[in-house]
């Protein structure tokens, strides 16, 4: 949780511009570009026509720049023949056109031919027709033409380049006095010839705004130069088209609030960012506006219907003329179409807004998302954590796209999404390490007690495992090798150790197969239990099946033991179910995961009684009731040492349906014998015993009946036999 909050704080400080995280800026730029491509209309805007100085035009007309006489002819064609509404130039006329030869003639006039009156007269008559700049200026005058120019910074030598003539600024030097607005600022410019600039009604700069990755996403609507501010070409063209003489900046009478949030021309507001730049509303890939070759315009090959009442932008897509840019919609994109997109956006009022209060929205989003995920994820399962993360990410993206599409507001997307991803990743990673640590802890704690597959199951659900003491309903097993003292005396220590390892290994394998937990080995004895550390709803069944399979395993070991000269083993097993205390118990010097309680003590007594009754397995009433698919023979009702309440003891005979007919018949006869015995009908009981196969338990009851025949127990006898020893 603390790590998540630290990540949230770092992103909040980035959003607050305390420091910059470069990766976030890159992700934000990619997110902006993706939203542009996702939502751009991809339709053609017929209001704007681009007269393209393309490769076809260069092939027909020659290399650029062309003679201004041809551009003058183009103005007549566009306005007189095609009836264009506004013409904007995405080119700069910074140098005089001397291709007519007029400059050479004037130089001759000033030298050798200055004394020749005929030459001077001819030159005076020819000069107006050869001054193509003057002709072009004449064709620009009194027409809605907007020229383009560009601003520069210092060159490599630290000098500012200045050429041509700037238009009048859109805002004078004192327009923003007292307001600390971070305008894009220039130190030099490359503008048009004064004659041309004085002839037109307006001009606008061509400078795009290059982001850190070289992509054009914005255009500075205003650029400051020597205290005055100058408008962009797109703004000047839109004003000329709408017939608006001036631009207003919001708020016009700001005192305490210094930022400019929008520019207004007529009824249209143009949202701008803190640098008074507008986001370019790209309509689609190249070709979202109609392109016509400039040579076709020069030769009048087009229809007036293609231009009438439309905005015409003169620009170039020819690669050699270096007006290609990198944009969100294409790596190579004509600069003139950027200008067209900006003009269309101003006219359509769909320029995206990125006001100063976006910072507050970003901080609020980061705080809300970060607090929710940082506080909630550590307490959720992986599934619910994933669901919550997806829901928060979906809500964030959906809200961002809704603000973009329906409110024209550009909200930051990178920092909230990165925060979501990082918090989810941290939580999952932390959960993985915690889970791995829990698995190692469980393996360390329980690996010596339980089988590996059960350890794996416990590691998947560590919350279900605990070493703390608690009371549970469980089943416990005790087993013991009969006459072990005699067996140990007949073998040398090495052989005895090998034999016991073989025996205990086989028994442990059976117990583990049936999901049992080894408590301890006590010499030749084994203590195991079921129902912990993992709860087991069928603990009695698993324990009984394990006991029956242990007896079968002993029979399987007998031939191997005989072949190695080892004695055949006989094992007694006692089982009992009931409430027990289970947990890590012991002293500060040694502790063990074990079970305690009356039910455990009774299981130990039952194992001891198997010798008295001559049976391999003996269980209590609770085990018999819990495993109805096994057939049992009731052996007796007894009081074991240390308990006053009698218990009924049983011997499992095998799974029902698999027992031989004789075994079932003998079990029924034995049950009838017990009824006679408890009713003190000694002769009837003895008669049944004599008919049963010889067994140790039959001898035990013969001895008791003979004793009771001579020493009657009395009328109040309850049929319970009391053992005075363990």
TORSENU-238445 format. One record per residue (C-alpha): x, y, z; residue in one letter; chain. Coordinates in pm, whole numbers, plus 32768, in hexadecimal, padded with zeros to 4 digits. Example, Ala and Ser with C-alpha at 12.3 -4.5 7.8 and 13.67 -1.06 7.14 Angstrom:
2
((84CE,7E3E,830C),a,A)
((8557,7F96,82CA),s,A)
//
This chain:
726
((8000,8000,8000),x,A)
((8119,80F0,805C),x,A)
((81CB,80A9,7F12),x,A)
((808A,80ED,7E51),x,A)
((8059,8239,7F02),x,A)
((81C4,8295,7EB5),x,A)
((818A,8252,7D42),x,A)
((804F,8326,7D4D),x,A)
((8110,8443,7DF1),x,A)
((8222,8434,7CE7),x,A)
((8123,844F,7BCE),x,A)
((806E,856B,7C7D),x,A)
((81B7,862A,7C99),x,A)
((81F4,85ED,7B26),x,A)
((8098,8670,7AD3),x,A)
((80D8,87A1,7BAD),x,A)
((8218,87E6,7AE4),x,A)
((82F5,87BA,7C17),x,A)
((83CC,86D5,7B3F),x,A)
((83A7,8630,79EA),x,A)
((8390,84BD,799D),x,A)
((83FB,8495,7833),x,A)
((834D,8348,7806),x,A)
((8202,83E2,786C),x,A)
((8227,84F6,776B),x,A)
((8263,83F3,765E),x,A)
((8136,8323,76C9),x,A)
((805E,845D,76D7),x,A)
((80C5,84B8,7575),x,A)
((8075,8359,74F9),x,A)
((7F26,8366,75AA),x,A)
((7ED5,84B4,750A),x,A)
((7F2F,8432,73B1),x,A)
((7E5C,82FA,73E6),x,A)
((7D2D,83CB,7444),x,A)
((7D5F,84A8,7311),x,A)
((7D69,837A,7229),x,A)
((7C46,82D3,72D9),x,A)
((7B57,83FA,72CB),x,A)
((7BB6,84C1,7191),x,A)
((7A8D,84CE,70A1),x,A)
((7B4E,845C,6F6B),x,A)
((7A6E,852F,6E8A),x,A)
((7ACB,862D,6D7D),x,A)
((7A8F,879D,6DC8),x,A)
((7A18,883C,6C82),x,A)
((7A36,89A1,6D09),x,A)
((7BB0,89A2,6CDD),x,A)
((7C74,895C,6B9F),x,A)
((7DED,892B,6B9E),x,A)
((7EA2,89A9,6A6A),x,A)
((7FC9,88C1,6A6F),x,A)
((8122,8912,69EA),x,A)
((8154,879F,69B0),x,A)
((8243,86D7,68D9),x,A)
((8157,86F1,67AF),x,A)
((8160,886C,67CC),x,A)
((82DB,8874,67E9),x,A)
((82F8,8793,66BA),x,A)
((8221,887E,65E6),x,A)
((8282,89D1,6672),x,A)
((83EA,8999,66D6),x,A)
((8492,89AB,6824),x,A)
((840F,8A84,693E),x,A)
((8403,8BAC,6969),x,A)
((8342,8C03,6834),x,A)
((8332,8D5B,6799),x,A)
((8246,8E42,684F),x,A)
((819B,8E90,6705),x,A)
((810B,8D30,670B),x,A)
((809A,8D5B,6876),x,A)
((7FF7,8EA4,6811),x,A)
((7F41,8DE6,6700),x,A)
((7EDC,8CE1,6803),x,A)
((7E3C,8DF3,68D9),x,A)
((7D67,8E63,67B4),x,A)
((7D00,8CFF,676E),x,A)
((7CA7,8CB1,68D9),x,A)
((7BE5,8DEF,691D),x,A)
((7B5B,8E5A,67CB),x,A)
((7B21,8D0D,6722),x,A)
((7AF1,8C1F,6848),x,A)
((7A5F,8D19,6943),x,A)
((7B26,8C9D,6A71),x,A)
((7AC4,8D38,6BC0),x,A)
((7C1D,8D4E,6C62),x,A)
((7D7B,8CEC,6BF3),x,A)
((7E87,8C9C,6CF1),x,A)
((7FF3,8C59,6C9D),x,A)
((80B2,8B4B,6D57),x,A)
((81EB,8BCD,6CAA),x,A)
((82C5,8D00,6CE8),x,A)
((8330,8DFD,6BE4),x,A)
((846B,8E75,6C8F),x,A)
((853F,8ECE,6B5E),x,A)
((84FF,8FA2,6A2D),x,A)
((84AF,8EF8,68E4),x,A)
((85C1,8F55,67F0),x,A)
((8577,8E48,66F5),x,A)
((84E2,8F47,65FF),x,A)
((863A,8FE4,65BE),x,A)
((85CD,913B,6637),x,A)
((86E5,9147,6735),x,A)
((87EB,9111,6624),x,A)
((8754,9224,654D),x,A)
((875A,9319,666F),x,A)
((88C4,92C1,66B5),x,A)
((8916,930B,6548),x,A)
((8858,9451,6565),x,A)
((893A,94B9,6681),x,A)
((8A79,945D,65C6),x,A)
((8AD8,946B,6455),x,A)
((8980,94BE,63C9),x,A)
((8925,95D3,64BA),x,A)
((8975,96D7,63B1),x,A)
((88A0,962C,62A4),x,A)
((874C,96D8,62A1),x,A)
((86AD,95CD,61C8),x,A)
((8707,94BC,62C6),x,A)
((867E,9584,63E7),x,A)
((853C,95CA,632B),x,A)
((8510,945B,62CE),x,A)
((855A,93EC,6431),x,A)
((845E,94E3,64BB),x,A)
((8358,9458,63CE),x,A)
((83AF,92E6,6417),x,A)
((83ED,92F6,6592),x,A)
((8285,92E3,660A),x,A)
((8250,91A7,6544),x,A)
((8391,910B,65C9),x,A)
((835D,9165,6738),x,A)
((82B1,9020,6790),x,A)
((82B9,9066,6909),x,A)
((81F3,91A5,68CA),x,A)
((8102,90E7,67EB),x,A)
((80D1,8FDF,68F8),x,A)
((80A0,90ED,6A04),x,A)
((7FA0,9195,6923),x,A)
((7EDD,9050,6904),x,A)
((7EE4,9022,6A7F),x,A)
((7E65,917B,6AD0),x,A)
((7CF8,91A0,6B35),x,A)
((7CC8,9029,6B35),x,A)
((7C98,8F43,6C66),x,A)
((7DF8,8EB6,6C5D),x,A)
((7EBD,8E47,6D91),x,A)
((8034,8E1B,6D70),x,A)
((8106,8D34,6E42),x,A)
((8250,8D74,6EF2),x,A)
((8318,8CCC,7005),x,A)
((83C2,8D22,714A),x,A)
((851A,8CA6,71B3),x,A)
((85FA,8C9B,72E0),x,A)
((876E,8CDB,72F8),x,A)
((884C,8C24,7203),x,A)
((897F,8B57,7266),x,A)
((8A4E,8C95,727E),x,A)
((8951,8D33,7368),x,A)
((88D0,8E28,7266),x,A)
((8766,8E66,720F),x,A)
((870A,8E59,709F),x,A)
((8621,8F6E,7028),x,A)
((85A9,8F92,6EC3),x,A)
((8477,9021,6E1A),x,A)
((8362,90E7,6EBC),x,A)
((827E,9073,6FD6),x,A)
((810B,90C7,6FCB),x,A)
((8070,919C,70D9),x,A)
((8054,90D6,721E),x,A)
((7EFF,9053,7280),x,A)
((7F3D,90D2,73E3),x,A)
((8022,91FD,7429),x,A)
((8138,91FC,7527),x,A)
((806B,9268,7654),x,A)
((7F42,9181,7610),x,A)
((7FA6,9084,771C),x,A)
((805A,916C,780A),x,A)
((806E,90DD,796A),x,A)
((800E,8F7D,78FB),x,A)
((8122,8E7A,790D),x,A)
((80B7,8DAC,77DF),x,A)
((81BA,8CB0,775E),x,A)
((8191,8D03,75EC),x,A)
((8267,8C55,74EA),x,A)
((8372,8D5E,74B5),x,A)
((8442,8DA4,737D),x,A)
((857F,8E6D,7348),x,A)
((857E,8E77,71CC),x,A)
((84A2,8E45,709E),x,A)
((8496,8E02,6F2C),x,A)
((837D,8ED0,6E94),x,A)
((8303,8F45,6D45),x,A)
((837B,9064,6C6C),x,A)
((82F3,91B2,6CE9),x,A)
((823D,91F4,6B9F),x,A)
((8186,90AC,6BBD),x,A)
((813E,90D0,6D2F),x,A)
((80B3,922F,6D03),x,A)
((7FD1,91B3,6BEB),x,A)
((7F15,90AB,6CB6),x,A)
((7E0E,90C8,6DC4),x,A)
((7EB9,8FDA,6EB3),x,A)
((7FCC,8EE1,6EF8),x,A)
((8007,8DC7,6FEE),x,A)
((8132,8D03,7064),x,A)
((8166,8B9C,6FEE),x,A)
((8211,8B18,7128),x,A)
((818E,89D1,71B4),x,A)
((81DE,8965,7317),x,A)
((82C8,883A,7321),x,A)
((82A0,8762,7455),x,A)
((83C6,86B4,74FB),x,A)
((83A8,8591,7406),x,A)
((839F,866C,72D0),x,A)
((822C,8637,7292),x,A)
((8148,875C,7238),x,A)
((8017,8750,7318),x,A)
((7FE7,88C7,7353),x,A)
((8002,8A14,72A2),x,A)
((805B,8B54,7362),x,A)
((7F36,8C3A,7325),x,A)
((8009,8D5F,739B),x,A)
((8183,8D8E,7398),x,A)
((822E,8EAA,744E),x,A)
((833C,8F75,73A5),x,A)
((83D2,90A8,744C),x,A)
((82A5,90CC,7532),x,A)
((819A,90BD,7423),x,A)
((80D5,8F87,73C5),x,A)
((8094,8EFE,7269),x,A)
((7F86,8E0E,71F5),x,A)
((7FA0,8CBF,7146),x,A)
((7F4D,8C97,6FD5),x,A)
((7E21,8BBC,7027),x,A)
((7D94,8CC6,7110),x,A)
((7DCB,8DD9,700D),x,A)
((7D27,8D08,6EF9),x,A)
((7BFB,8CB6,6FD4),x,A)
((7BD2,8E27,702C),x,A)
((7BE2,8E88,6EBF),x,A)
((7AE2,8D81,6E61),x,A)
((79F5,8DE8,6F7A),x,A)
((7A2E,8F5E,6F43),x,A)
((7A9F,8F99,70AA),x,A)
((7B8D,90BD,70D9),x,A)
((7C16,907C,7237),x,A)
((7C6B,8F69,732D),x,A)
((7C0A,8F69,749C),x,A)
((7CC7,8EAB,75AA),x,A)
((7C21,8E1F,76E1),x,A)
((7BEC,8E9C,77DD),x,A)
((7C1B,8FFB,774B),x,A)
((7C22,90AE,789A),x,A)
((7CDF,8FAB,7965),x,A)
((7D8C,9030,7A98),x,A)
((7DE7,8F15,7B85),x,A)
((7DBA,8E04,7A7D),x,A)
((7ECF,8E23,797A),x,A)
((7E95,8CFA,7892),x,A)
((7DF4,8D12,773B),x,A)
((7CF3,8BFB,7718),x,A)
((7C65,8C51,75C3),x,A)
((7C72,8D41,74A0),x,A)
((7B32,8DC0,7407),x,A)
((7AE3,8E2B,72A3),x,A)
((797D,8E90,7279),x,A)
((78A4,8D85,731A),x,A)
((79B5,8C7D,7310),x,A)
((7A98,8C2A,7431),x,A)
((7BE4,8B7B,73FA),x,A)
((7C5B,8AC1,7532),x,A)
((7DCE,8AE5,7578),x,A)
((7EBF,8A51,7673),x,A)
((7FA7,8B04,7762),x,A)
((8091,8B63,7640),x,A)
((7F69,8BEB,7577),x,A)
((7F88,8AC4,7488),x,A)
((7E5D,8A0A,73F6),x,A)
((7E41,8892,73C6),x,A)
((7E2E,883A,7254),x,A)
((7CDE,878D,720E),x,A)
((7D57,869C,7104),x,A)
((7C3A,8624,7027),x,A)
((7CEE,84ED,6FAE),x,A)
((7E1A,847A,6EE2),x,A)
((7EA2,8547,6DC2),x,A)
((7D8C,8594,6CCD),x,A)
((7C85,8611,6DC1),x,A)
((7C73,8747,6CE8),x,A)
((7C62,875F,6B6E),x,A)
((7DB6,8782,6AC6),x,A)
((7DE0,881C,696C),x,A)
((7F27,8849,68B1),x,A)
((7F9F,89AF,689E),x,A)
((7FF1,8980,672E),x,A)
((7E85,892A,66E8),x,A)
((7E1B,8A71,678A),x,A)
((7F1C,8B35,66C2),x,A)
((7E98,8AA5,657C),x,A)
((7D27,8AC3,65DB),x,A)
((7CDF,8952,65C0),x,A)
((7BEB,8947,66E5),x,A)
((7A82,89AA,671D),x,A)
((7A0F,8ADA,67DF),x,A)
((7926,89F4,68A1),x,A)
((7A5E,8961,6948),x,A)
((7AC0,8AB1,69DF),x,A)
((7995,8B97,69F7),x,A)
((7968,8C1A,6B59),x,A)
((7A7C,8B3B,6BDE),x,A)
((7BBF,8B74,6C9B),x,A)
((7CF3,8B31,6BC6),x,A)
((7E40,8ADE,6C67),x,A)
((7F72,8AE1,6B89),x,A)
((807D,89F3,6C02),x,A)
((815E,88D5,6B9E),x,A)
((8172,875E,6BCA),x,A)
((82A7,8731,6AF1),x,A)
((83B3,868B,6BCC),x,A)
((84CB,876E,6B55),x,A)
((841C,88A8,6BD1),x,A)
((8433,8834,6D3D),x,A)
((82D2,8878,6DB8),x,A)
((828C,871B,6E3E),x,A)
((8252,86E1,6FB3),x,A)
((8227,85C2,70A8),x,A)
((80C8,85BD,713D),x,A)
((7FF1,84D2,7210),x,A)
((7F44,8454,70D4),x,A)
((8075,841F,6FF3),x,A)
((81EF,842F,7005),x,A)
((81F8,84F8,6EC2),x,A)
((80E4,85FD,6EAF),x,A)
((80CF,873F,6DE2),x,A)
((80F5,887B,6EAC),x,A)
((7FE8,8922,6DDA),x,A)
((7EEA,881C,6E48),x,A)
((7F40,8866,6FB4),x,A)
((7EDE,89CE,6F69),x,A)
((7D9F,8955,6EBE),x,A)
((7D46,8879,6FE9),x,A)
((7D76,899F,70D3),x,A)
((7C9B,8A86,6FFE),x,A)
((7B8A,897C,6FEB),x,A)
((7B98,8947,7161),x,A)
((7B6F,8ABB,71A4),x,A)
((7A43,8ACA,70BA),x,A)
((79A5,898F,714F),x,A)
((79EB,89F1,72B9),x,A)
((7A81,889A,72FD),x,A)
((7BDD,88FA,7370),x,A)
((7C33,882E,74A4),x,A)
((7C4C,88E5,75EE),x,A)
((7D6B,88B2,76E2),x,A)
((7D36,89C3,77E5),x,A)
((7E01,8A03,791D),x,A)
((7D01,8959,79FE),x,A)
((7D58,880C,7956),x,A)
((7E73,87FE,7A54),x,A)
((7D75,87F8,7B6F),x,A)
((7CAC,86E9,7ABE),x,A)
((7DE6,8616,7A95),x,A)
((7E46,863C,7C03),x,A)
((7CE5,85E4,7C74),x,A)
((7CDC,84B2,7B93),x,A)
((7E2E,843A,7C0D),x,A)
((7DC9,8465,7D77),x,A)
((7C78,83B6,7D4D),x,A)
((7CFE,8294,7C7E),x,A)
((7E38,826E,7D50),x,A)
((7D86,8277,7E9E),x,A)
((7C7E,817C,7E2D),x,A)
((7D70,807D,7D9D),x,A)
((7E85,80A9,7E9D),x,A)
((7D91,8072,7FBC),x,A)
((7CB6,7F65,7F1B),x,A)
((7D9C,7E83,7E51),x,A)
((7E6A,7DF8,7F76),x,A)
((7D2C,7D69,8010),x,A)
((7C99,7CCB,7ED3),x,A)
((7CD2,7B79,7E33),x,A)
((7D82,7B7A,7CE0),x,A)
((7C35,7B4B,7C2C),x,A)
((7B87,7C6C,7CDD),x,A)
((7CC1,7D43,7CC8),x,A)
((7CC9,7D0D,7B4F),x,A)
((7B56,7D5A,7B32),x,A)
((7B79,7E9D,7BFA),x,A)
((7CAC,7F07,7B32),x,A)
((7BFB,7ECB,79E7),x,A)
((7ACA,7F88,7A62),x,A)
((7B9A,80B4,7AD1),x,A)
((7C67,80B0,798F),x,A)
((7B2A,8097,78BC),x,A)
((7A85,81B3,7979),x,A)
((7BBD,828C,7956),x,A)
((7BE1,824A,77E1),x,A)
((7A6B,8271,77A5),x,A)
((7A5B,83BB,785F),x,A)
((7B8E,8439,77AA),x,A)
((7AFF,83E0,7654),x,A)
((79AE,8479,76AF),x,A)
((7A57,85C0,7711),x,A)
((7B1F,85B4,75CC),x,A)
((79FF,8562,74E4),x,A)
((78DD,861E,757D),x,A)
((7987,8735,7640),x,A)
((7AB4,8770,755A),x,A)
((7B89,8767,7696),x,A)
((7CE1,86C1,7693),x,A)
((7D0E,861A,77E5),x,A)
((7E56,856C,783C),x,A)
((7E40,83F3,7811),x,A)
((7FA3,8376,7845),x,A)
((7FD0,83BB,79B8),x,A)
((7E82,8320,7A2A),x,A)
((7EB4,81E9,7951),x,A)
((801F,81C2,79BC),x,A)
((7FB2,81E5,7B26),x,A)
((7EAA,80D5,7AF5),x,A)
((7FA2,7FEB,7A4E),x,A)
((80B1,8028,7B52),x,A)
((7FC8,7FFB,7C7B),x,A)
((7F3B,7EBA,7BE8),x,A)
((8098,7E3C,7B93),x,A)
((811F,7E90,7CED),x,A)
((7FF7,7DE8,7D94),x,A)
((8013,7CAE,7CBD),x,A)
((818D,7CA0,7CE8),x,A)
((8171,7CD2,7E5C),x,A)
((805F,7BCB,7E6A),x,A)
((813E,7ADE,7DA5),x,A)
((8263,7B0B,7E92),x,A)
((8183,7AF4,7FC3),x,A)
((80E1,79BC,7F36),x,A)
((8234,7926,7EE5),x,A)
((82A7,7975,8045),x,A)
((8167,78DB,80D0),x,A)
((81A4,77A4,7FFD),x,A)
((8308,7787,807E),x,A)
((828C,77B9,81DF),x,A)
((817F,76AF,81B9),x,A)
((8278,75BF,811B),x,A)
((8368,75FA,823B),x,A)
((825D,75D5,8345),x,A)
((8193,74B3,82BA),x,A)
((8275,7404,81C0),x,A)
((82EC,7311,82C9),x,A)
((818A,72B8,8330),x,A)
((80B4,72A2,81F7),x,A)
((80DA,721B,8092),x,A)
((8162,72FE,7F7E),x,A)
((8016,7315,7EC2),x,A)
((7F6C,7389,8000),x,A)
((8082,7489,8035),x,A)
((803F,750C,7ED4),x,A)
((7ECD,752A,7F22),x,A)
((7F1D,75DD,8066),x,A)
((8006,76CE,7FB0),x,A)
((7EE8,7730,7EC9),x,A)
((7E11,7781,7FF6),x,A)
((7F04,77F7,8105),x,A)
((7DEC,78AB,81BA),x,A)
((7D55,7757,8211),x,A)
((7E91,76E2,82C2),x,A)
((7F04,7744,841B),x,A)
((7FEB,76BF,8527),x,A)
((7F20,7763,8637),x,A)
((7E6A,767E,8728),x,A)
((7CF7,7649,86E0),x,A)
((7BE2,754B,8718),x,A)
((7B72,7478,85F1),x,A)
((7AAB,733D,85AF),x,A)
((7BB3,724D,852B),x,A)
((7C1B,70DF,851B),x,A)
((7D59,7057,85B8),x,A)
((7E0D,6F0D,8579),x,A)
((7EFC,6E47,8653),x,A)
((7FB4,6D14,85D3),x,A)
((80A5,6C2B,8686),x,A)
((8173,6AFB,8624),x,A)
((811F,69C8,86F7),x,A)
((823C,6923,87BD),x,A)
((8332,6A2A,8747),x,A)
((841A,69E5,886D),x,A)
((8440,6879,8803),x,A)
((8475,68E2,869A),x,A)
((8580,69E2,86F3),x,A)
((863B,68E5,87C7),x,A)
((864A,67F4,869E),x,A)
((86EE,68EC,85AC),x,A)
((8839,69A6,85B2),x,A)
((8816,6B21,85C5),x,A)
((8860,6B58,8453),x,A)
((875D,6A5C,83DD),x,A)
((865F,6AE1,84D7),x,A)
((8695,6C42,8458),x,A)
((8670,6BD3,82EC),x,A)
((8533,6B10,8339),x,A)
((848E,6C2D,83F9),x,A)
((84E9,6D2A,82EC),x,A)
((8449,6C47,81E9),x,A)
((8312,6C16,82BE),x,A)
((82E7,6D82,8329),x,A)
((8325,6DFB,81C5),x,A)
((820F,6D1B,813D),x,A)
((811C,6D80,8251),x,A)
((8169,6EF3,8223),x,A)
((812C,6ED6,80AD),x,A)
((7FD3,6E43,80ED),x,A)
((7F7B,6F53,81EB),x,A)
((7FEC,7066,80FE),x,A)
((7F28,6FCC,7FDF),x,A)
((7DED,6FF1,80B1),x,A)
((7E3A,715D,8110),x,A)
((7EB1,710D,826D),x,A)
((7FA6,71D6,833F),x,A)
((80BE,711D,83F1),x,A)
((80CB,7192,8558),x,A)
((81F5,70C6,85CF),x,A)
((82A8,6F77,85CE),x,A)
((82C6,6EDF,8729),x,A)
((83BD,6DC7,86F3),x,A)
((82F3,6CCE,862B),x,A)
((81AD,6D8B,866A),x,A)
((8110,6E8D,8583),x,A)
((8028,6FAA,85E0),x,A)
((7F6E,705D,84C7),x,A)
((7E39,7134,84A4),x,A)
((7D44,71B5,839F),x,A)
((7C94,7307,838C),x,A)
((7DC4,73EA,83C3),x,A)
((7E76,74BB,835B),x,A)
((7D76,74C3,8240),x,A)
((7C11,747E,82A0),x,A)
((7B8B,7335,821A),x,A)
((7A15,72F3,8217),x,A)
((7A59,717B,81E9),x,A)
((7B72,7155,82E6),x,A)
((7ADC,701A,8385),x,A)
((7AB1,6F6D,8233),x,A)
((7C12,6FC6,81C2),x,A)
((7CA5,6F4E,830B),x,A)
((7BE8,6E01,8305),x,A)
((7C44,6DBA,819B),x,A)
((7DAF,6E08,81F2),x,A)
((7DA3,6D13,8319),x,A)
((7D12,6BFF,823F),x,A)
((7E16,6C3E,8130),x,A)
((7F2C,6C3B,8236),x,A)
((7EC8,6AD8,8291),x,A)
((7ECB,6A79,8121),x,A)
((8021,6B1A,80F7),x,A)
((80A8,6A4D,8218),x,A)
((8036,690F,8168),x,A)
((80E4,698A,802B),x,A)
((8228,69C1,80EE),x,A)
((8223,6865,818B),x,A)
((82C5,67A9,8064),x,A)
((83D5,68B2,8045),x,A)
((841C,68A3,81B9),x,A)
((842B,6726,81B1),x,A)
((851F,672F,808E),x,A)
((8607,680F,8158),x,A)
((85E9,673A,8291),x,A)
((8510,6831,834B),x,A)
((83E5,67C8,841C),x,A)
((827D,67FC,83AD),x,A)
((81E1,692D,8452),x,A)
((808F,693D,84F9),x,A)
((8005,6A99,8534),x,A)
((7EE0,6B16,8604),x,A)
((7E33,6C5B,85A3),x,A)
((7D44,6D31,8671),x,A)
((7C6C,6E44,85DA),x,A)
((7B8A,6F43,867A),x,A)
((7AD7,7082,860C),x,A)
((7A72,71A8,86E2),x,A)
((7AC8,7305,8759),x,A)
((7C3E,7338,8784),x,A)
((7D2E,7456,87C1),x,A)
((7E24,7478,86A1),x,A)
((7F48,7565,8679),x,A)
((80B6,75A4,86BA),x,A)
((80E7,7532,8820),x,A)
((820C,74F2,8905),x,A)
((830C,75B2,89CD),x,A)
((83F4,76D3,8979),x,A)
((84FD,75CB,8933),x,A)
((8438,74EC,8849),x,A)
((82E6,7508,87A3),x,A)
((821E,7427,86BC),x,A)
((80E0,743B,85F0),x,A)
((8002,733D,86A1),x,A)
((7EA7,72EC,872A),x,A)
((7E2D,72C4,8890),x,A)
((7CE9,7271,8941),x,A)
((7C07,7157,89BE),x,A)
((7BBD,70E3,885D),x,A)
((7D36,70BA,8824),x,A)
((7D63,6FF8,8968),x,A)
((7C45,6F10,890B),x,A)
((7CE7,6EC2,87BC),x,A)
((7E24,6E5E,8872),x,A)
((7D55,6D7B,895B),x,A)
((7CA9,6CDC,882F),x,A)
((7DF8,6C8B,878F),x,A)
((7E61,6BE1,88D3),x,A)
((7D19,6B1C,88E3),x,A)
((7D56,6A82,878C),x,A)
((7E3F,698D,883F),x,A)
((7D2C,692B,8938),x,A)
((7C28,68EE,882A),x,A)
((7D13,685B,8725),x,A)
((7CB0,694C,860F),x,A)
((7D88,6A1B,8523),x,A)
((7CBA,6B5B,852A),x,A)
((7BD3,6BE5,8635),x,A)
((7B01,6D21,8616),x,A)
((7A0F,6DE9,86EB),x,A)
((78A2,6E34,86AC),x,A)
((78E6,6F83,85FC),x,A)
((79BF,6EE0,84F1),x,A)
((78BF,6DCC,84B6),x,A)
((77A8,6ECD,8487),x,A)
((7877,6FA3,839A),x,A)
((78CB,6E88,82A6),x,A)
((7785,6DD6,824D),x,A)
((7818,6D2D,8118),x,A)
((78F3,6C4E,81F7),x,A)
((7865,6B1D,82AD),x,A)
((78BE,6B0B,841E),x,A)
((78A8,6A04,852B),x,A)
((7851,6A85,8684),x,A)
((7952,69FA,8777),x,A)
((78E8,6A74,88CE),x,A)
((7880,6B92,89AC),x,A)
((799B,6BF0,8A96),x,A)
((7A17,6CEB,8B91),x,A)
((7B82,6D34,8B4F),x,A)
((7C68,6DA2,8C66),x,A)
((7C3D,6F13,8CB3),x,A)
((7AD6,6F30,8C2E),x,A)
((7989,6EF1,8CD9),x,A)
((78AC,6EF9,8BA4),x,A)
((789B,6DB0,8AE5),x,A)
((78F3,6DA4,8974),x,A)
((7892,6CAD,886A),x,A)
((79B5,6C1F,87A6),x,A)
((79A7,6B90,8646),x,A)
((7A7C,6AD0,8550),x,A)
((7A6A,6B34,83DF),x,A)
((7A33,6A02,8305),x,A)
((7A4D,6AA4,81AC),x,A)
((7987,6B63,80AC),x,A)
((781F,6AF6,808C),x,A)
((77E1,6A33,7F51),x,A)
((793F,69A0,7F55),x,A)
((791E,68BF,8089),x,A)
((78F5,674A,8069),x,A)
((77AA,66B2,80D1),x,A)
((784C,65EE,81EB),x,A)
((78E2,6726,8286),x,A)
((7793,67D7,8289),x,A)
((76E7,66A5,831C),x,A)
((77EB,667E,842F),x,A)
((77CC,67F6,847E),x,A)
((7654,67CD,84A6),x,A)
((767E,66A1,858B),x,A)
((7779,6761,865D),x,A)
((7684,6880,8683),x,A)
((757A,6788,86FB),x,A)
((7674,66FB,87F2),x,A)
((76AC,685A,887D),x,A)
((7536,6884,88B3),x,A)
((7527,673B,897B),x,A)
((7662,679F,8A36),x,A)
((75D9,68F2,8AA3),x,A)
((748D,684E,8B05),x,A)
((7554,6757,8BDF),x,A)
((74DC,662E,8B10),x,A)
((7629,6583,8B3A),x,A)
((75D2,6433,8AA5),x,A)
((7540,64C9,8967),x,A)
((766C,65A9,893E),x,A)
((775D,6488,8975),x,A)
((76A6,63B4,8876),x,A)
((76D6,64BB,876A),x,A)
((7844,64EA,87C6),x,A)
((7884,6376,87A1),x,A)
((77F0,6386,8640),x,A)
((78CB,64AA,85D4),x,A)
((7A28,647C,853E),x,A)
((7B3C,6473,863F),x,A)
((7BBB,65D3,8683),x,A)
((7C5D,668E,87A1),x,A)
((7B22,6758,87E1),x,A)
((7A53,661B,8801),x,A)
((7B48,659B,8909),x,A)
((7B2B,66E9,89BE),x,A)
((79AF,66CB,89D5),x,A)
((79BE,6557,8A3B),x,A)
((7A9C,65BB,8B5B),x,A)
((79B0,66D1,8BC4),x,A)
((7878,65F4,8BAC),x,A)
((791C,64E1,8C7B),x,A)
((7973,65E9,8D80),x,A)
((7813,667D,8D86),x,A)
((7776,6522,8D9D),x,A)
((781C,64F7,8EEF),x,A)
((781F,666A,8F4D),x,A)
((76E0,670B,8EC6),x,A)
((7707,6885,8E91),x,A)
((75B0,68D6,8F23),x,A)
((7464,694E,8E93),x,A)
((74DA,6AB8,8E69),x,A)
((7604,6A57,8D8F),x,A)
((7613,6B32,8C54),x,A)
((76E2,6A44,8B7E),x,A)
((7811,6B2D,8B86),x,A)
((7968,6A9B,8BC8),x,A)
((7A53,6B78,8C90),x,A)
((7BCA,6B70,8C52),x,A)
((7CA5,6BC9,8D76),x,A)
((7DE6,6BE4,8CAD),x,A)
((7E4C,6C9F,8B77),x,A)
//
